[in-house]
Amino acid sequence: MKNRSELPAAKKELSLWYLSWPIAIEMFLQFLMGTVDTLMVTHISDYASSAVGLSNQILNATSVMFTMVNSGAGILIAQKLGSGNVEQARRTAAITIKANIVVGALLSVAMFFSAEWLLGFMQAPEEVLPLAVTYLSIVGSNTIVISLYAAASSIIRNTGNTRGPMLIVMGMNAIHLVLNYLFIYGEFGIPQLGIFGVALSTVISRTVALILALIVMYKSFKPGFVKSDWKGFDKPLAKEVWRIGWPMTFNAASWNYTQAIIFAIVASMGAATLASFTYMNTIQSLPWLVGMSVAMASQIRVGHLYGARNFEPCYRSAYSALWAGLLFVLTTSLLLLSVGRTAIGWFTSDAEIIRIAMPLFFINVVLQPLKMVNQAFSFSLNGIGDTRFTALTNMLSMWLVAAACSYLFGIALGWGIIGIYMAMIADETVRGILVAIRWRRRGRLPEAAADNLSFGHKHMSL
């Protein structure tokens, strides 16, 4: 076993800034590529953009099947490295990869054969359905690659190496952009492949990214993997992954399925409203990803510090993430508000779609800071393994507030897409208050250790 000073948990690179900026760049590149992807797809038609948006909602919903293993394992790896137990961290990573191979293969088959039925359930408009079936059946059959890439990236980040996934995403996005250009516009003698080309480009670029991620993952542990890490089934570690991961699975399921329901509600409002909602989801990803990167970095840091039993900086980390995240999120939300008409104009010239989308920029200035509060404390609670509380509160709020109020405000009261956003604000407010109170009461930090620490208001500042 190497000395703990050689482990990520004890390095100065475990700071919130050092961990968060590569995550922020990685997520920004993903956002940028998603935006460029959507803009390029609009060259085909607005219906094609809606098809990709609906399909991605379904793909996101299926990701819940491997959330338990990936999320639970990531947190456990951070804690094990924090405590200096590299061997168990490696074995946890091996369990994660093996589980994703099985789950990913089953989902790939299921997605290929059920694409049309799933899109029918999502209330896909008649004009959108054929395009969406083509895209979803191709990308969905590649779910095993998606799941393995998600697993490898999570493992790499939780070792403290957040730069690796960032560099991989750079390469993946470059490949995706070039292939999109070739397949959509039909350059260099390649025929225009339409939405089939977009799906093919997605599959190829993600496959290359997976290969790179597996290589980086293998080199992220010091000492590295040995054959015994991949043999057998470590039941104690699997139980720990299960304990941490199963609440996060239900939490992710609730989020994805309620989002699918909300998308279906929006889709029932017509193609123009659906297009507006799809474009706004892309645009508002900018402030969201900034906040998410800070929250993800805090979870990694909290996990390492908790494993090392450094409870005071562990507790303070959530507040550092909160105030830093609020500053960046509010700034980017106001920036988008100032350029709202220009931003939506990048996606479409349809006057009706623009009219529907414009008020949402104002609402977004309120919504995004509320999301940050929820993210900062939820991710920190997850980092110390208190996943049951975050799952329970999130599930109750997402179903009883987000989904129910989306129907109540959007359909029953006739507020349309404004009502959908009002439901989102109510949901984030409820969840944010509950997790903030939980963290203020120290979550699952050991009481004996916490009593010896001065957890007061002085720790609530940067």
DOVEXKE-880609 format. One record per residue: x, y, z of N, C-alpha, C in turn. Coordinates in steps of 0.2 Angstrom, whole numbers, padded with zeros to 4 digits, always signed. Each point is the difference from the previous one (the first is absolute). Example, Ala and Ser with C-alpha at 12.3 -4.5 7.8 and 13.67 -1.06 7.14 Angstrom:
<pts>
+0066-0028+0039-0004+0006+0000+0004+0006+0000 -0002+0005-0004+0004+0006+0001-0004+0005+0003 
</pts>
This chain:
<pts>
+0004-0006+0000-0004+0006+0000+0004+0006+0000 -0001+0005-0004+0004+0006-0001-0002+0005+0006 +0005+0004+0002-0001+0005+0005-0006+0004-0002 -0004+0002+0005-0006+0004-0001+0002+0007-0004 +0005+0002+0001+0002+0007-0003+0001-0001-0007 +0000-0006-0003+0000-0001-0007-0007-0001-0003 -0005+0000+0004-0007-0001-0002-0003+0006-0002 -0005+0000-0004-0004+0006-0002-0003+0004+0006 -0002-0004+0005-0004+0003+0005+0004+0004+0004 +0007+0000+0000+0004+0004+0004+0003+0006-0003 -0001+0000-0007+0004+0005-0004-0004+0006+0000 +0004+0006-0001-0003+0006+0000-0004+0001-0006 +0000-0004-0005-0004+0000-0006-0007-0002+0002 -0002-0002+0006-0006-0002+0002-0005+0006+0001 +0003+0006-0001-0004+0007+0001-0006+0000-0004 -0005+0004+0002-0006+0000-0004+0002+0003-0007 +0004+0005+0000+0001+0003-0007+0004-0005-0004 +0005-0003+0002+0004-0005-0004-0004-0005-0003 -0005-0002+0004-0005-0006-0002-0005+0003-0005 -0002+0006+0001-0006+0002-0003+0001+0003-0007 +0006+0003-0001+0001+0004-0007+0000-0005-0006 +0003-0006+0001+0000-0005-0005-0007-0003-0002 -0004-0001+0006-0007-0002-0001-0004+0005-0004 +0001+0007+0002-0003+0005-0003+0001+0000-0007 +0007+0000-0002+0002+0000-0007-0003-0006-0004 +0000-0006+0003-0003-0006-0003-0007+0001-0001 -0004+0002+0005-0007+0001-0001-0002+0006-0005 +0005+0005+0000-0002+0005-0005+0001-0002-0007 +0005-0004-0001+0002-0003-0006-0006-0005-0002 -0003-0004+0005-0006-0004-0002-0006+0005-0002 -0001+0005+0004-0005+0005-0001+0001+0003-0007 +0006+0002-0002+0002+0003-0006-0002-0004-0006 +0003-0007+0001-0002-0005-0005-0007-0001-0001 -0004+0000+0006-0007-0001-0001-0003+0005-0003 +0002+0006+0001-0003+0006-0003+0002+0000-0008 +0006-0001-0001+0002-0001-0007-0003-0005-0004 -0001-0006+0004-0004-0006-0003-0007+0002-0002 -0003+0004+0005-0007+0002-0001-0001+0005-0006 +0005+0004+0000+0000+0005-0006+0001-0003-0007 +0005-0005+0000+0001-0004-0006-0006-0004-0002 -0003-0003+0005-0006-0004-0001-0006+0004-0003 +0000+0007+0002-0006+0004-0002+0001+0001-0008 +0006-0001-0002+0001+0000-0008-0004-0005-0003 -0002-0006+0003-0004-0005-0002-0007+0003+0000 -0002+0002+0007-0007+0003+0001-0001+0001+0007 -0005+0004+0002-0002+0001+0007-0002-0007+0003 -0004-0004-0004-0002-0006+0002+0006-0005+0002 +0005+0001-0004+0006-0005+0002+0003+0002+0006 +0000+0007+0002+0002+0002+0007-0004-0003+0005 -0007+0001-0001-0004-0003+0005+0001-0008+0001 +0001-0003-0006+0001-0007+0001+0006-0002+0004 +0006+0004-0001+0006-0002+0004-0002+0002+0007 -0003+0006+0002-0002+0001+0006-0004-0005+0004 -0005-0002-0003-0005-0005+0003+0004-0007+0001 +0004-0002-0005+0004-0006+0000+0005+0000+0006 +0003+0006+0001+0005+0001+0005-0003+0000+0007 -0006+0002+0001-0004-0001+0006-0001-0007+0002 -0001-0005-0005-0001-0007+0001+0007-0003+0002 +0005+0002-0004+0006-0002+0002+0003+0001+0007 -0002+0006+0002+0002+0002+0006-0004-0004+0006 -0006-0001-0002-0004-0004+0005+0002-0007+0000 +0003-0003-0005+0003-0007+0000+0006+0000+0004 +0004+0006+0001+0006+0000+0003-0001-0002+0008 -0006+0001+0002-0001-0002+0007+0002-0007+0002 +0000-0004-0005+0001-0007+0001+0007-0002+0002 +0005+0005-0002+0007-0001+0003+0002+0006+0004 -0005+0004+0003+0002+0005+0004+0002-0003+0007 -0003-0005+0002+0001-0003+0007+0007-0002+0000 +0003-0004-0004+0006-0002+0000+0005+0006-0001 -0001+0004-0005+0005+0005-0001+0001+0005+0005 -0006+0003+0003+0000+0005+0005+0002-0003+0006 -0002-0006+0002+0002-0003+0007+0007-0001-0001 +0003-0003-0005+0007-0002-0001+0004+0006+0000 -0002+0006-0003+0004+0006+0000+0001+0003+0007 -0005+0000+0004+0000+0003+0007+0005-0005+0004 -0001-0006-0001+0004-0005+0004+0007+0000-0002 +0002+0001-0006+0007+0000-0002+0003+0007+0003 -0004+0005+0000+0003+0006+0003+0001-0001+0007 -0004-0003+0004+0000-0001+0007+0006-0005+0001 +0001-0005-0004+0005-0005+0001+0007+0003-0001 +0000+0004-0005+0007+0003-0001+0001+0005+0005 -0005+0004+0003+0001+0004+0005+0003-0003+0007 -0002-0006+0001+0002-0004+0005+0007-0004-0001 +0002+0001-0006+0007-0003-0002-0001-0008-0003 -0006-0002-0001-0001-0007-0002-0001+0000-0007 +0006+0000-0004+0000+0000-0007-0002-0007-0003 +0001-0006+0003-0002-0006-0002-0007-0001-0001 -0004+0002+0006-0007+0000+0000-0003+0005-0005 +0003+0005-0001-0002+0005-0006+0000-0003-0006 +0006-0003-0002+0001-0004-0006-0006-0005-0001 -0001-0004+0005-0005-0006-0001-0007+0003-0001 -0001+0006+0003-0007+0003-0001+0000+0002-0007 +0005+0003-0003+0000+0002-0007-0001-0006-0004 +0003-0006+0001-0001-0006-0004-0007-0002+0000 -0003+0000+0006-0007-0002+0001-0005+0004-0004 +0002+0007+0000-0004+0005-0004+0000-0002-0008 +0006-0001-0002+0001-0002-0007-0004-0006-0002 +0001-0005+0004-0004-0007-0002-0007+0001+0001 -0003+0003+0004-0007+0001+0001-0003+0004-0006 +0004+0005-0002-0002+0004-0006+0000-0004-0007 +0004-0004+0000+0000-0005-0006-0006-0003-0001 -0003-0003+0006-0006-0004+0000-0006+0004-0001 +0000+0005+0004-0006+0005-0001-0001+0003-0006 +0006+0003-0003+0000+0003-0006-0002-0004-0006 +0002-0006+0000-0001-0005-0006-0008-0001+0000 -0003-0001+0006-0007-0001+0000-0004+0006-0002 +0002+0006+0002-0003+0006-0002+0001+0001-0007 +0005-0001-0003+0001+0001-0007-0005-0004-0004 -0001-0006+0001-0005-0005-0003-0007+0003+0001 -0001+0002+0006-0007+0002+0001-0002+0007-0003 +0005+0004-0001-0001+0007-0003-0001-0001-0007 +0004-0005-0003-0001-0001-0008-0007-0002-0002 -0002-0004+0004-0007-0003-0002-0006+0004+0003 +0001+0004+0004-0006+0004+0003+0000+0007-0001 +0004+0003-0005+0001+0007-0001-0007+0003-0002 -0004-0003-0005-0006+0003-0002-0005+0000+0006 +0000-0005+0004-0005-0001+0005+0001+0006+0005 +0007+0001+0002+0002+0005+0005-0002+0007-0002 +0001+0001-0007-0001+0007-0002-0008+0001-0001 -0004-0005-0001-0007+0000+0001-0002+0002+0007 +0003-0003+0004-0002+0002+0007+0002+0007+0002 +0005+0002-0003+0002+0007+0001-0004+0005-0004 -0005-0002-0003-0005+0004-0004+0004+0004-0005 +0004-0003-0004+0004+0003-0005-0005+0002-0006 +0000+0007-0002-0004+0002-0005+0001-0004-0006 -0005-0001-0004+0000-0004-0006+0006+0002-0005 +0001+0007+0000+0005+0002-0005+0007-0002+0003 +0001-0001+0006+0006-0001+0003+0002-0008+0001 -0005-0004+0000+0000-0007+0002+0005-0004-0005 +0000+0000-0006+0004-0004-0004+0008+0002+0001 +0001+0007+0000+0007+0002+0001+0002-0003+0007 -0004+0001+0005+0002-0002+0007+0002-0008+0000 -0004-0004-0003+0000-0007+0000+0007-0002-0003 +0002+0004-0006+0007-0002-0003+0005+0002+0005 +0000+0006+0003+0005+0002+0004+0001-0005+0007 -0006-0001+0003+0000-0003+0006+0002-0008-0001 -0002-0003-0005+0002-0007-0001+0007-0001-0001 +0004+0005-0003+0007-0001-0002+0004+0002+0007 -0002+0006+0003+0004+0002+0005-0002-0004+0006 -0006-0002+0001-0002-0005+0006+0003-0006-0001 +0002-0003-0005+0003-0007-0001+0007+0001+0002 +0003+0006+0001+0007+0001+0002+0000+0002+0008 -0005-0002+0003-0001+0002+0008+0006-0004+0004 +0002-0005-0003+0006-0004+0004+0006+0005+0000 +0001+0003-0005+0006+0005-0001-0001+0006+0005 -0006+0002+0000-0002+0006+0004+0001-0001+0007 -0002-0006+0002+0000-0002+0007+0007-0001+0002 +0004-0004-0004+0007-0001+0002+0004+0007+0000 -0001+0004-0004+0003+0007+0000-0002+0004+0006 -0006-0001+0002-0002+0004+0006+0004-0003+0006 +0000-0007+0000+0003-0003+0006+0008+0002+0000 +0003-0001-0006+0007+0002+0000+0002+0007+0002 -0004+0005-0002+0001+0007+0001-0002+0001+0008 -0005-0003+0002-0001+0001+0008+0006-0002+0004 +0002-0006-0002+0006-0003+0004+0006+0005-0001 +0002+0002-0006+0005+0005-0001+0000+0006+0005 -0006+0003-0001-0001+0006+0004+0001-0001+0008 -0003-0005+0002+0000-0001+0007+0007-0002+0003 +0005-0002-0004+0006-0001+0002+0004+0007+0001 -0004+0006-0002+0003+0006+0000+0002+0003-0006 +0000-0004-0005+0003+0001-0007-0006+0003-0004 -0002+0006+0000-0005+0003-0003+0002+0003-0007 +0007+0000-0001+0002+0002-0007-0001-0005-0005 +0001-0006+0002-0001-0006-0005-0006+0000-0004 -0006+0000+0003-0006+0000-0003-0001+0007-0004 +0003+0005+0002-0001+0006-0004+0004+0000-0007 +0006-0003+0000+0004-0001-0006-0004-0005-0005 -0003-0005+0003-0003-0005-0004-0006+0003-0003 -0004+0004+0003-0006+0003-0002+0002+0005-0006 +0006+0003+0001+0003+0004-0006+0000-0004-0006 +0004-0005+0000+0000-0005-0005-0006-0002-0003 -0005-0002+0004-0006-0003-0002-0004+0005-0004 +0000+0006+0003-0004+0006-0003+0003+0002-0007 +0007-0001-0001+0003+0002-0006-0002-0005-0005 +0000-0006+0002-0002-0006-0005-0007+0001-0002 -0005+0001+0005-0007+0001-0001-0001+0006-0005 +0003+0005+0001-0001+0006-0004+0002-0001-0007 +0006-0003-0001+0002-0001-0007-0005-0005-0003 -0002-0006+0003-0004-0004-0003-0007+0002-0001 -0003+0005+0004-0006+0003-0001+0000+0004-0006 +0005+0004-0001+0001+0004-0006+0000-0004-0006 +0004-0006+0000+0000-0004-0006-0007-0003-0002 -0003-0003+0006-0006-0004-0001-0006+0005-0002 +0000+0006+0003-0006+0004+0000+0000+0004-0007 +0006+0003-0001+0001+0004-0006+0002-0003-0006 +0002-0007+0001+0003-0004-0006+0006+0003-0004 +0005+0002+0004+0006+0002-0003+0005-0005-0002 +0004+0001-0005+0006-0004-0002-0003-0007-0003 -0006+0001-0003-0003-0005-0004-0004-0005+0004 +0000+0001+0007-0004-0004+0004-0008+0002+0000 -0004-0004-0001-0007+0001-0001-0003+0003+0006 -0005+0005+0000-0004+0003+0005-0004-0006+0004 +0002-0001+0006-0004-0006+0003-0005+0002+0005 -0001+0007+0001-0005+0002+0004+0000-0002+0007 -0005-0002+0004+0000-0001+0007+0003-0007+0001 +0000-0004-0005+0004-0006+0000+0008+0001+0001 +0002+0005-0003+0007+0002+0000+0002+0003+0007 -0005+0004+0003+0001+0003+0006+0001-0006+0006 -0005-0005-0001+0001-0006+0005+0006-0004-0001 +0002-0001-0007+0007-0003-0001+0006+0003+0003 +0000+0007-0001+0005+0004+0003+0000+0000+0007 -0005-0001+0004-0001+0000+0007+0003-0007+0002 -0001-0005-0003+0002-0007+0002+0007+0000-0001 +0003+0002-0006+0007-0001-0001+0004+0004+0005 -0002+0007+0001+0004+0004+0005+0000-0003+0007 -0006-0003+0002+0000-0002+0007+0004-0007+0000 +0001-0004-0005+0004-0006+0000+0007+0002+0001 +0002+0005-0004+0007+0002+0001+0002+0003+0007 -0005+0004+0003+0001+0002+0006+0000-0005+0006 -0004-0006-0001+0000-0005+0005+0007-0003+0000 +0003-0002-0006+0007-0003+0000+0005+0005+0003 +0000+0006-0001+0004+0005+0004-0001+0000+0007 -0006+0000+0002-0002+0000+0007+0003-0006+0004 -0001-0006-0003+0002-0006+0003+0008+0000+0001 +0003+0003-0005+0008+0000+0001+0002+0005+0006 -0004+0006+0000+0002+0004+0005-0002-0003+0007 -0006-0003+0000-0002-0003+0007+0005-0005+0002 +0003-0004-0004+0005-0005+0002+0006+0003+0003 +0002+0006-0003+0006+0003+0003-0001+0005+0006 -0007+0001+0002-0001+0005+0005+0001-0003+0007 +0001-0006+0001+0002-0003+0007+0007-0001+0001 +0003+0002+0006+0007-0001+0001+0000-0004+0007 +0002-0006+0001+0002-0005-0006-0006-0002-0004 +0001-0002-0006-0005-0001-0005-0003-0007+0001 -0005-0001-0005-0004-0007+0000+0004-0006+0000 -0002-0005+0003+0003-0007+0000-0005-0005-0002 +0002-0005-0002-0005-0005-0003-0005-0002+0006 +0002+0000+0006-0005-0002+0005-0006+0005+0001 +0001+0006-0002-0005+0005+0000-0006-0002-0004 +0001-0004-0005-0005-0001-0005-0003-0007+0001 +0003-0004+0005-0003-0007+0001-0005+0000+0005 -0005-0004+0000-0005-0001+0005-0005+0006+0001 -0003+0000+0006-0005+0005+0001+0001+0001+0008 +0002+0006+0001+0002+0003+0007-0007+0002+0003 -0003-0005+0004-0007+0002+0003+0000+0005+0004 +0005+0001+0005+0000+0006+0005+0000+0007-0004 +0004+0000-0005+0001+0006-0004-0007+0001-0004 -0002-0005-0003-0007+0001-0004-0005+0002+0005 +0000-0002+0006-0005+0002+0005+0000+0007+0001 +0006+0003+0001+0002+0007+0001-0003+0004-0006 +0002-0002-0006-0002+0003-0006-0008+0000+0000 -0003-0005+0002-0007-0001+0000-0003+0005+0005 +0003+0000+0006-0003+0004+0005+0000+0008-0002 +0005+0002-0003+0001+0007-0002-0004+0001-0007 +0000-0005-0004-0002+0001-0007-0008-0001-0001 -0003-0004+0004-0007-0001-0002-0005+0006+0001 +0002+0004+0006-0005+0006+0000+0001+0005-0006 +0007+0000-0002+0001+0004-0006-0003-0002-0006 -0001-0007+0000-0003-0002-0006-0008+0002+0000 -0003-0001+0005-0007+0002+0000-0001+0008+0000 +0005+0004+0002+0000+0007-0001+0001+0002-0007 +0005-0004-0003+0001+0002-0008-0006-0003-0004 -0003-0005+0002-0006-0003-0003-0006+0006+0000 -0001+0002+0006-0005+0005+0001+0001+0006-0004 +0007+0003+0000+0001+0006-0004-0001-0002-0007 +0003-0005-0003-0001-0002-0007-0007-0001-0002 -0004-0004+0004-0007-0001-0002-0004+0006+0001 +0001+0004+0005-0004+0006+0000+0001+0005-0005 +0007+0000-0002+0002+0004-0006-0004-0003-0006 +0000-0006-0001-0003-0003-0006-0008+0002+0000 -0003-0001+0006-0007+0002+0001-0001+0008-0002 +0005+0004+0002-0001+0007-0001+0001+0001-0008 +0005-0003-0003+0001+0000-0007-0007-0002-0004 -0003-0005+0003-0006-0002-0003-0005+0005+0000 -0001+0003+0006-0005+0005+0001+0002+0006-0005 +0006+0002+0000+0002+0005-0005-0002-0002-0007 +0002-0006-0002-0001-0002-0007-0008+0000-0001 -0004-0001+0005-0007+0000-0002-0003+0007-0001 +0005+0005+0001-0002+0007-0001+0001+0002-0007 +0003-0004-0004+0001+0001-0007+0008+0000-0002 +0001+0000-0007+0007-0001-0002+0004+0007+0001 -0003+0006+0000+0003+0006+0001+0003+0001+0007 -0005-0002+0005+0002+0000+0007+0005-0005+0002 +0000-0006-0003+0005-0005+0001+0007+0002-0003 +0000+0004-0005+0006+0002-0003+0003+0006+0004 -0004+0004+0003+0002+0005+0004+0003-0003+0007 -0003-0005+0002+0002-0003+0007+0007-0003-0002 +0000-0004-0006+0006-0003-0001+0006+0005-0001 -0001+0005-0003+0005+0005-0001+0002+0004+0006 -0005+0001+0005+0002+0003+0006+0004-0005+0005 -0002-0006-0001+0004-0005+0004+0007+0000-0002 +0002+0001-0006+0006+0001-0002+0004+0006+0002 -0004+0006-0001+0003+0006+0002+0001+0001+0008 -0005-0002+0004+0001+0000+0007+0005-0005+0003 +0003-0004-0004+0005-0005+0002+0006+0004+0002 +0001+0006-0002+0006+0003+0001+0001+0002+0008 -0005+0004+0003+0000+0001+0007+0000-0007+0004 -0004-0004-0002-0001-0007+0003+0007-0004+0001 +0003+0000-0006+0007-0004+0000+0005+0003+0005 +0000+0007+0000+0005+0003+0005-0002-0002+0007 -0006+0001+0002-0002-0002+0007+0001-0008+0001 -0001-0004-0005+0001-0007+0001+0007-0002+0000 +0005+0003-0003+0007-0001+0000+0002+0001+0007 -0002+0006+0003+0002+0001+0007-0002-0005+0005 -0007-0002-0001-0003-0005+0004+0004-0006+0000 +0001-0003-0006+0004-0006-0001+0007+0000+0003 +0003+0006-0001+0007+0000+0003-0001+0000+0008 -0005+0003+0002-0001+0000+0008-0001-0007+0002 -0004-0004-0004-0002-0007+0002+0007-0004+0000 +0004+0001-0005+0006-0004+0000+0005+0002+0006 +0000+0007+0001+0004+0002+0006-0003-0002+0007 -0006+0000+0000-0003-0002+0007+0001-0008+0001 -0001-0004-0006+0002-0007+0001+0007-0001+0002 +0005+0003-0003+0007-0001+0003+0001+0002+0007 -0003+0006+0001+0001+0002+0007-0004-0004+0005 -0005-0002-0001-0004-0004+0004+0003-0007+0001 +0003-0003-0005+0004-0006+0001+0006+0001+0004 +0003+0006-0001+0006+0001+0004-0002+0003+0007 -0006+0000+0002-0003+0002+0006+0002+0008+0002 +0001+0004-0005+0001+0007+0001-0007+0003-0001 -0003+0000+0006-0007+0002+0000-0002+0007-0001 +0005+0004+0003-0002+0008+0000+0001+0003-0007 +0005-0002-0004+0000+0003-0007-0005-0004-0004 -0002-0006+0002-0005-0003-0004-0007+0004+0001 -0001+0002+0006-0006+0004+0001+0000+0006-0004 +0005+0004+0001+0001+0006-0003-0001+0000-0008 +0002-0005-0003+0001-0001-0007-0007+0001-0003 -0006-0002+0003-0006+0001-0003-0002+0008-0001 +0002+0004+0005-0001+0007+0000+0004+0003-0005 +0006-0002+0000+0005+0003-0005-0003-0001-0007 -0003-0006-0002-0003-0002-0006-0006+0005-0001 -0004+0001+0005-0006+0003-0001+0001+0008-0002 +0005+0003+0004+0001+0007-0002+0004+0001-0006 +0004-0004-0002+0004+0000-0006-0005-0001-0006 -0004-0005+0001-0005-0002-0005-0005+0005-0001 -0003+0003+0005-0005+0005-0001+0003+0006-0004 +0006+0002+0002+0003+0006-0004+0000-0001-0007 +0003-0006-0002+0001-0002-0007-0007-0001-0004 -0005-0003+0004-0006-0002-0003-0004+0006-0002 +0000+0005+0005-0004+0006-0001+0003+0004-0005 +0006+0001-0001+0004+0003-0005-0002-0002-0007 +0000-0007-0001-0001-0003-0006-0008+0001-0002 -0004-0001+0005-0007+0001-0001-0002+0007-0003 +0003+0005+0004-0001+0007-0002+0003+0002-0007 +0006-0004-0002+0003+0001-0006-0005-0003-0006 -0003-0005+0001-0005-0003-0004-0006+0004-0001 -0002+0003+0005-0006+0004+0000+0001+0006-0005 +0007+0003+0001+0001+0006-0004+0001-0002-0008 +0001-0006-0002+0001-0002-0007-0005-0005-0002 -0006+0000+0004-0005-0005-0001-0002-0001-0007 -0002+0006-0003-0003-0001-0007+0005-0002-0005 +0006+0002+0001+0005-0002-0005+0002-0007+0001 +0000-0003+0006+0001-0007+0002-0005-0004-0003 -0006+0001+0001-0006-0004-0003+0000+0001-0008 +0003+0006-0002+0000+0000-0008+0005-0004-0003 +0005-0002+0004+0005-0005-0003-0003-0007-0002 -0006-0001+0003-0003-0007-0001-0005+0000-0005 -0004+0006+0000-0006+0000-0004-0002+0007-0002 -0003+0001-0006-0003+0006-0002-0007+0001+0001 -0003-0006+0002-0007-0001+0001-0003+0005+0005 -0004+0005-0002-0002+0005+0005-0004-0002+0006 -0004-0006-0001-0004-0003+0005+0004-0003+0005 +0005-0004-0002+0005-0003+0005+0004+0005+0004 +0002+0006-0003+0003+0005+0003-0004+0003+0005 -0006+0002-0002-0005+0003+0005-0001-0004+0006 -0001-0007-0001-0001-0004+0006+0006+0000+0005 +0006+0000-0003+0006-0001+0004+0002+0006+0003 -0001+0006-0002+0003+0006+0003-0002+0001+0007 -0006-0001+0003-0001+0001+0007+0004-0005+0004 +0002-0005-0002+0003-0005+0004+0007+0002+0002 +0003+0005-0004+0007+0002+0003-0001+0004+0006 -0005+0004+0001-0001+0003+0007-0001-0005+0005 -0004-0005-0001-0001-0005+0005+0006-0004+0002 +0004+0000-0005+0007-0004+0001+0004+0003+0005 +0000+0007+0001+0004+0003+0005-0002-0002+0007 -0006-0001+0001-0002-0003+0006+0001-0007+0001 -0001-0004-0005+0000-0007+0000+0007-0003+0002 +0005+0003-0004+0007-0003+0000+0003+0001+0007 +0000+0006+0004+0003+0000+0007-0004-0005+0004 -0006-0001+0000-0003-0005+0004+0002-0007-0002 +0002-0002-0006+0003-0006-0002+0007-0001+0004 +0003+0006+0000+0007+0000+0003+0000-0002+0008 -0005+0003+0003-0001-0002+0007-0001-0007+0001 -0004-0003-0004-0002-0007+0001+0006-0004-0002 +0004+0001-0005+0006-0003-0003+0005+0000+0006 +0002+0005+0002+0005+0001+0005-0001-0005+0006 -0005+0000+0003-0002-0004+0006-0001-0007-0002 -0004-0001-0005-0001-0007-0002+0006-0004-0001 +0004+0003-0004+0007-0003-0002+0004-0001+0006 +0000+0004+0004+0005+0000+0006-0003-0006+0005 -0007+0000+0000-0003-0006+0004+0002-0006-0003 -0001-0001-0007+0002-0006-0003+0007-0002+0001 +0005+0005+0000+0007-0001+0001+0002-0004+0007 -0004+0002+0005+0001-0004+0006-0005-0006+0001 -0003-0002-0005-0004-0006+0000-0007+0001+0002 -0002+0006+0001-0007+0001+0003-0005+0001-0006 +0000-0006-0004-0004+0000-0006-0007-0001+0001 -0002-0003+0005-0007-0002+0001-0004+0006+0001 +0003+0005+0004-0004+0006+0001-0001+0004-0006 +0005+0001-0004-0001+0004-0006-0004-0003-0005 +0000-0007+0000-0005-0004-0005-0007+0001+0002 -0001-0001+0007-0007+0001+0002-0003+0007-0001 +0004+0005+0002-0003+0007-0001-0001+0002-0007 +0005-0002-0004+0000+0001-0007-0006-0003-0004 -0001-0007+0002-0005-0003-0003-0007+0003+0001 -0001+0001+0007-0007+0003+0002-0001+0006-0004 +0005+0005+0000-0001+0006-0003-0001+0000-0007 +0004-0004-0004+0000-0001-0007-0007-0002-0002 -0003-0005+0003-0006-0003-0002-0006+0004+0002 +0000+0003+0007-0005+0003+0003+0000+0008-0002 +0005+0002-0002+0001+0007-0001+0001+0001-0008 +0006-0002-0002+0002+0001-0007-0005-0003-0005 -0001-0006+0000-0004-0004-0005-0008+0002+0001 -0002+0000+0006-0007+0002+0001-0002+0007-0001 +0005+0004+0002-0002+0007-0001+0001+0002-0008 +0004-0003-0003+0001+0001-0007-0006-0001-0004 -0004-0006+0002-0006-0001-0003-0006+0005+0002 +0001+0002+0007-0005+0004+0003+0001+0007-0003 +0006+0003+0000+0001+0007-0002+0000+0000-0008 +0003-0005-0003+0001+0000-0008-0007-0001-0003 -0003-0006+0002-0006-0002-0004-0007+0002+0004 -0001-0002+0006-0006+0002+0003-0001+0007+0001 +0005+0004+0002-0001+0007+0001+0001+0004-0007 +0003-0003-0005+0001+0003-0006+0005+0005-0001 +0006-0001+0005+0005+0005-0001+0005-0002-0005 +0000-0006-0003+0004-0002-0005+0007-0001+0003 +0005+0001-0004+0007-0001+0001+0002+0004+0006 -0003+0006+0001+0002+0004+0006-0002-0004+0007 -0005-0004-0001-0002-0004+0006+0005-0005+0001 +0003-0003-0005+0005-0005+0001+0006+0003+0004 +0002+0006-0002+0005+0003+0004-0001+0002+0007 -0007+0001+0001-0002+0002+0007+0001-0006+0004 -0002-0006-0003+0000-0006+0004+0007-0002+0001 +0005+0001-0004+0007-0001+0001+0003+0004+0006 -0002+0007+0000+0002+0004+0005-0003-0003+0007 -0006-0002+0000-0003-0002+0007+0004-0007+0002 +0002-0004-0005+0003-0006+0002+0007+0001+0002 +0004+0005-0003+0007+0001+0002+0000+0004+0007 -0005+0004+0001-0001+0003+0007-0001-0005+0006 -0004-0004-0001-0002-0005+0005+0006-0005+0001 +0003-0002-0005+0006-0005+0001+0006+0004+0003 +0001+0006-0002+0006+0004+0002-0001+0001+0008 -0006+0002+0002-0001+0001+0007+0002-0006+0004 -0003-0006-0002+0001-0006+0004+0007-0002+0000 +0004+0000-0005+0007-0002+0000+0004+0005+0004 -0001+0006-0001+0004+0005+0004-0001-0001+0008 -0006-0001+0002-0001-0002+0007+0003-0006+0002 +0000-0005-0004+0004-0006+0001+0007+0001+0001 +0003+0003-0005+0007+0001+0001+0002+0005+0006 -0004+0005+0001+0001+0004+0006+0000-0004+0007 -0004-0006+0000+0000-0004+0005+0005-0006+0000 +0005+0001-0005+0006-0004+0000-0001-0007-0004 -0006-0001-0003-0001-0006-0004+0002-0006+0004 +0004-0004-0003+0002-0006+0003+0007+0000+0003 +0003+0006+0001+0007+0001+0003+0000-0004+0007 +0005-0004+0002-0001-0003+0006-0001+0005+0006 -0004-0001+0004-0002+0005+0005+0006+0001+0005 +0003-0006+0002+0006+0001+0004+0005+0004-0002 +0002+0000-0007+0005+0004-0002-0003+0007-0001 -0006+0001-0003-0003+0006-0001-0001+0004+0006 -0001-0003+0006-0001+0004+0006+0007+0004+0002 +0005-0003-0002+0007+0003+0001+0002+0006-0004 -0005+0001-0005+0002+0005-0005-0005+0006+0001 +0003+0006-0002-0004+0006+0001-0004+0002-0006 -0006-0004-0002-0004+0001-0006-0004+0006+0002 +0002+0006-0002-0004+0006+0001-0001+0004-0006 -0003+0006+0001-0001+0004-0006+0006+0002-0003 +0006+0000+0004+0006+0002-0003+0002-0004-0006 -0003-0006+0000+0002-0005-0006-0004+0001-0006 -0005+0005+0000-0004+0000-0005+0002+0005-0006 +0006+0002+0001+0003+0005-0005+0006-0004-0004 +0001+0003-0005+0006-0002-0004+0007+0001+0003 
</pts>
